[in-house]
């Protein structure tokens, strides 16, 4: 996996991107809840759809939103439960989570739980919709439009 040449080194996050399904309300809220924590560890957030469109993520479109992903600055891609483990390893207080769930039996349990939740995330998103986008075209005050 090679990063797109269009991005300058200054635009690259120090460690990499956490890529999430931008069409899933739960996913959006979950990653943005952790934005400051992961940002201090060198990660930036980007939705999978934007990463695909700008060429930084090169996977088939039919598999685009299958999993959460971490794309490192070096171009290495971690997907699914392994993406969570990759990030947890970078956070000192989450390192025990990483250490336990890397063990074979526990890793299987983490993946099973991840797969179940991943298959059902849109059911949760129905109750946790995407936040509304800010209005760029606001109605004029007092009904008077300025030219």
N, C-alpha and C positions, 0 to 999 in steps of 0.2 A: 504494500500500500504506500503510495507516494503522495505527498501533499501537493495540491495545486500550486503552480508557480506564480499564480496571480497574487498571492498574498505576500506582503513584505514581512520581513522578520519582526518589525515593530508591531504588526497586527497579530502575530502569533502569541497565544498565551504561553507562559513559561513551561507548563507541564502538558496541557492539552485541552480538549473540549469534551464536555459531557453532552452527548447528543440524545435528545429525547423526542418523543412523538408530540409535535406541536399541535396536533388535532385532538389530543386527549387532555381534558380539563384536569384530571387528577395528576397526570404526568407533569403538566405545566406548573401546577401549584406545588407539587412535591419538590421538583428541582429548584424552583425559585425560593422555596422555604429554606433550602440549604445553600443558597447562592453565596452568602457571605463566608460561610465556613469553607466551602470548596474554593472560593475565590482567593482566600488567604493561602491556600495550598497550591495555587498556580493554575487552577482550572477556570475555563470560561464556559458559559452555557450557550448552546446553539440548538435550534430544533433540527431534527433529521431532514425535514423537507428543505430548509435553507441550505444545509450542508450538501445535499444532493444537487440542488439547483446551482450552487456556486462552484461545484466540482471538487470540493474538499473531501467529500465522501463518495467513493466509487464502488457502489454495490448495485445490484439490480433493483429497479424501482418496485418490483413485486415483493421484494423482501425488505423494503426500506423501513417500515415501521414495526417489524417483527420484534425488535428488542431495543432496550436502552443500550447505548454504546459509549465507549470512551475512545477517542482518537487522540493518540499522543502526538506531541510535536514531531517525533521521529517517524510518524506514520503508522505506528502499531495500533491495531484495532482490537479492543476488548468488547465483548458483547454479553448481554443478559446478566446473570448473576455474577459472572466474572468481572463485569464492569463495576459492580458495587464493591467487590473485593479489591479491585485495583485502587479505587478511590479510598476505601477504608484503610488500606495499607499506608496511605499518605497522611493520615490523621492520627496523632498519637493516642488519643482516647478511644479511637475506633479500632486500633490495631488488635486488641483481643478478639473482636468480631472476625477480623481477617484471619487470625491465627487458628481459631476454632473451626471456622467454616472452610478452611483449606484442607482439613483432614477428610479422608475419603468418605466415611459414612455421613459426616456432617455436610460435606459438599453436595452429596446426593440430595440430602434433605433441603438444603438451600435452593438448589436447582428445581426440585419438585415444587416447592412453595412459590418460587419465582414464576415458573411456567403456569401454575394454576392462576396466580394473580394476573399475569400477563394476558392470558386468555380471557379474563373477566374484567379487565380494566375499564372497558367502555360502559359496562353496567354501573360501575362506581362513578365514572365521569358523567353519566346522566344526572347524577345528584350533585356533581361537583363540576359545573360547566366552566368553560374558559371565561376569563374575565372580559368584560366588554372593552372594545378598543376605544381609545379616546376619539371624540368627534373632531374631525379636521374641518368639516364644513358646518359651522355653527349658524344657527338662525340669527339674523341681525337683531340687535336690541331695538325695542319699541317698534318692530316691524318695518324699520326704515333701513334700506340697503344703501350703503355708501359706494360711490363710484370711484 
